[in-house]
Structures are given as C-alpha cells and as structure tokens.
Amino acid sequence: MPVEAPYLLTGRVALISGSSRGIGAAMAVDFAEAGARVIVTARQQEKADAVAANIREAGGEAEAYAYDASVPAAGARLVAAIHRDIGQLDILVNNAAILRPHVIAKLSESEFDEIFAVNTRAAVFLCQACRPLLEQSADAAIVNITAAGAHSPMEGIGAYCASKAAMVNFTRTLAREWTASGIRVNALTPGSVATDMILPTDPARRAEFEKNMASQNLMQRLADPVEIARAARFLVSPAASFITGQTLIVDGGLLA
Ligand SMILES: NC(=O)c1ccc[n+]([C@@H]2O[C@H](COP(=O)([O-])OP(=O)(O)OC[C@H]3O[C@@H](n4cnc5c(N)ncnc54)[C@H](OP(=O)(O)O)[C@@H]3O)[C@@H](O)[C@H]2O)c1
C-alpha cells in the first residue's frame, strides 16, 4: 500500500529488538516498506537472517544481528556492532519480551528475574546504549512496547504485567530526560494480538483460546500483528513529531 510523506521512514535506520516473528517481524516488514533500513534481531542469528532476507527480497533494506536480551551488556555489544557496521541509528523499538504464566504465590525468584531481565532491564539499557547514535539523528524516536496488563493487572501473569508497567513509567521519565536532546520517547500498548506469545500451539485449544480472548475487547477479535506495526510506525514517523512521553493504546477497546 503506498505510504504518504509524513508516514514515510525514508533514510532512517530502525532497530527492532525481537523481530524474528510476531509483532516485531511485522514492524520490520512495515518499517522497511515505509523506506527505513531495518535492523532485525533474534537470539539466533539464522532467525534474524530469515526475516532480513525476506525484506531484501521484497526490495527493502535490512540487516540481521543476534541479540539475547537476557544477557547483561548484550545491548551495548549490539549497538557497538551497529555503530561499526552502519554508523547511524534513528529509531529504536524495544519489542523483545517473554510471557511466563505464574501465580504470585508460586512465582520463583529466578522466574521473576528472567521476566524483568528481558522485559525491563534489557530495554532500559538498550535505550542507554543507543543514546549516542540517536542524539546524532535529526529525527530520533524510541517506542517501548508494553501490554494492557501494565494498565489493568491480570491474575496469572503478575510479574509480566509489573515488568510492562515499569516500562510505561520509565518511558515517561526518559521522555522528560531525553526529548530536549531530540529523542522522542513513547510507549505502545497492544491488546490481544494473534502471535505465538499468547496462542497455544495445539490447533483445537488455539481456536477456543482465540475466541475467549476476542470476546474481551469491543472489536470481538484479536489484532493482526500488522495493526500494531502500523501504529508503531506512526509513533516513530514525522506524523508524530509533537508526540513524546505518551502511551498509545491499540487494543480494540479492551481497556475502554
Ligand atoms: N501478542 C500479544 O497479544 C501481546 C499483547 C500485549 C503486548 N505484547 C507485547 O508485544 C511484544 C511482541 O510480542 P509478540 O506477541 O510478537 O511475541 P512473540 O511472538 O513471542 O515474539 C517475541 C519476540 O521476542 C524475541 N525474544 C524472546 N526472548 C528474547 C530474548 N531473551 N532476547 C531477545 N529477543 C527475544 C523473539 O525472538 P527469538 O525467540 O527468535 O529470539 C521474538 O522475535 C512484546 O513486548 C509483548 O510483551 C504482545
């Protein structure tokens, strides 16, 4: 679909953490279609390579890097490689995350640490590592992908919800500290999206689960990952040039 000027990302380099599948892969494809040079990441190099290859086959620009958000200092290493190989960064989307069902009564310290390490700590330090490159950009933007559970707690995934609530708050602080340096910082909260993160692999259970999840929002369906990708593109595009420190909720009315 042709992209209008304020929504184009021509000439900009975009790093999307966790872009081997789901919402992250949809953003990589969508941003590339809008003219960005996209940096795809996944824990395994081959998975990032596959998405980047598809984008290039479709005529877009994409690079692939291995990045494991659970490993301390992985963000700094990733950004050092981007600095060396590309030397430019305009957009960061903190998308990589894990969801581990648990009730708080049985939550272990290691489960808590793993969830916060990937969903919160890695995102904070990836922002920090990207700052010097983003400061050199004429149009820099960060989007932190959160979750509806950040705004309305959900039993059974309490640590996940808390890790995302922390990112909503962190986004606002970062906007206060970095907007004056030319870096807009926003959060995007998806509702229920049809990805591996929430859908069971067993097809019979998947259909039932999807029906239940769909019944919880006003649209009575799950989002397609591309619907989240387009909202993220809006936030990082010139069309959102006066938006910073906000959370855009894209949930089909789940939290209405
Ligand atoms: N799906 C939903 O309904 C929903 C709702 C609200 C919010 N969200 C949020 O949207 C974002 C994307 O979710 P999704 O549904 O697309 O999830 P997904 O399908 O499970 O994909 C997660 C992505 O993160 C990567 N990832 C996982 N662990 C990682 C790690 N330790 N280090 C680096 N990358 C890692 C995965 O890559 P590899 O496994 O290949 O490394 C994959 O590319 C997440 O922040 C999620 O919390 C999703």
The ligand as an SDF file (V2000), in Angstrom:
LIG
                    3D

 48 52  0  0  0  0  0  0  0  0999 V2000
    0.7970  -10.9210   21.4610 N   0  0  0  0  0  0  0  0  0  0  0  0
    0.0870  -10.1840   22.3050 C   0  0  0  0  0  0  0  0  0  0  0  0
   -1.1320  -10.3890   22.4940 O   0  0  0  0  0  0  0  0  0  0  0  0
    0.7300   -9.0340   23.0340 C   0  0  0  0  0  0  0  0  0  0  0  0
   -0.0900   -8.2490   23.8460 C   0  0  0  0  0  0  0  0  0  0  0  0
    0.4610   -7.1780   24.5280 C   0  0  0  0  0  0  0  0  0  0  0  0
    1.7950   -6.8950   24.3970 C   0  0  0  0  0  0  0  0  0  0  0  0
    2.5770   -7.6800   23.6100 N   0  0  0  0  0  0  0  0  0  0  0  0
    3.9770   -7.3230   23.5250 C   0  0  0  0  0  0  0  0  0  0  0  0
    4.3590   -7.2060   22.1680 O   0  0  0  0  0  0  0  0  0  0  0  0
    5.7400   -7.5630   22.0080 C   0  0  0  0  0  0  0  0  0  0  0  0
    5.8780   -8.6350   20.9420 C   0  0  0  0  0  0  0  0  0  0  0  0
    5.0900   -9.7370   21.3350 O   0  0  0  0  0  0  0  0  0  0  0  0
    4.7390  -10.9290   20.3320 P   0  0  0  0  0  0  0  0  0  0  0  0
    3.3640  -11.3250   20.6580 O   0  0  0  0  0  0  0  0  0  0  0  0
    5.1180  -10.5980   18.9520 O   0  0  0  0  0  0  0  0  0  0  0  0
    5.7220  -12.0540   20.9210 O   0  0  0  0  0  0  0  0  0  0  0  0
    6.3820  -13.3440   20.2280 P   0  0  0  0  0  0  0  0  0  0  0  0
    5.6150  -13.7630   19.0510 O   0  0  0  0  0  0  0  0  0  0  0  0
    6.5900  -14.2960   21.3520 O   0  0  0  0  0  0  0  0  0  0  0  0
    7.8000  -12.7680   19.7400 O   0  0  0  0  0  0  0  0  0  0  0  0
    8.7110  -12.3450   20.6870 C   0  0  0  0  0  0  0  0  0  0  0  0
    9.9560  -11.8450   20.0010 C   0  0  0  0  0  0  0  0  0  0  0  0
   10.9190  -11.5280   21.0380 O   0  0  0  0  0  0  0  0  0  0  0  0
   12.1000  -12.2900   20.8200 C   0  0  0  0  0  0  0  0  0  0  0  0
   12.6810  -12.6870   22.0830 N   0  0  0  0  0  0  0  0  0  0  0  0
   12.1900  -13.5170   23.0300 C   0  0  0  0  0  0  0  0  0  0  0  0
   13.0640  -13.6670   24.0400 N   0  0  0  0  0  0  0  0  0  0  0  0
   14.1300  -12.8970   23.7210 C   0  0  0  0  0  0  0  0  0  0  0  0
   15.3640  -12.6280   24.3490 C   0  0  0  0  0  0  0  0  0  0  0  0
   15.7140  -13.1860   25.5230 N   0  0  0  0  0  0  0  0  0  0  0  0
   16.2370  -11.8030   23.7350 N   0  0  0  0  0  0  0  0  0  0  0  0
   15.9410  -11.2360   22.5370 C   0  0  0  0  0  0  0  0  0  0  0  0
   14.7960  -11.4550   21.8800 N   0  0  0  0  0  0  0  0  0  0  0  0
   13.9050  -12.2860   22.4750 C   0  0  0  0  0  0  0  0  0  0  0  0
   11.6690  -13.4670   19.9690 C   0  0  0  0  0  0  0  0  0  0  0  0
   12.7790  -13.8740   19.1730 O   0  0  0  0  0  0  0  0  0  0  0  0
   13.5410  -15.2840   19.3040 P   0  0  0  0  0  0  0  0  0  0  0  0
   12.6840  -16.1890   20.1350 O   0  0  0  0  0  0  0  0  0  0  0  0
   13.6780  -15.7200   17.8980 O   0  0  0  0  0  0  0  0  0  0  0  0
   14.8270  -14.9210   19.9590 O   0  0  0  0  0  0  0  0  0  0  0  0
   10.5800  -12.8690   19.1050 C   0  0  0  0  0  0  0  0  0  0  0  0
   11.1220  -12.2420   17.9650 O   0  0  0  0  0  0  0  0  0  0  0  0
    6.2220   -7.9790   23.3870 C   0  0  0  0  0  0  0  0  0  0  0  0
    6.8160   -6.8900   24.0320 O   0  0  0  0  0  0  0  0  0  0  0  0
    4.9360   -8.3440   24.1010 C   0  0  0  0  0  0  0  0  0  0  0  0
    5.0470   -8.2510   25.5050 O   0  0  0  0  0  0  0  0  0  0  0  0
    2.0840   -8.7500   22.9290 C   0  0  0  0  0  0  0  0  0  0  0  0
  1  2  1  0
  2  3  2  0
  2  4  1  0
  4  5  1  0
  4 48  2  0
  5  6  2  0
  6  7  1  0
  7  8  2  0
  8  9  1  0
  8 48  1  0
  9 10  1  0
  9 46  1  0
 10 11  1  0
 11 12  1  0
 11 44  1  0
 12 13  1  0
 13 14  1  0
 14 15  2  0
 14 16  1  0
 14 17  1  0
 17 18  1  0
 18 19  2  0
 18 20  1  0
 18 21  1  0
 21 22  1  0
 22 23  1  0
 23 24  1  0
 23 42  1  0
 24 25  1  0
 25 26  1  0
 25 36  1  0
 26 27  1  0
 26 35  1  0
 27 28  2  0
 28 29  1  0
 29 30  1  0
 29 35  2  0
 30 31  1  0
 30 32  2  0
 32 33  1  0
 33 34  2  0
 34 35  1  0
 36 37  1  0
 36 42  1  0
 37 38  1  0
 38 39  2  0
 38 40  1  0
 38 41  1  0
 42 43  1  0
 44 45  1  0
 44 46  1  0
 46 47  1  0
M  CHG  2   8   1  16  -1
M  END
$$$$
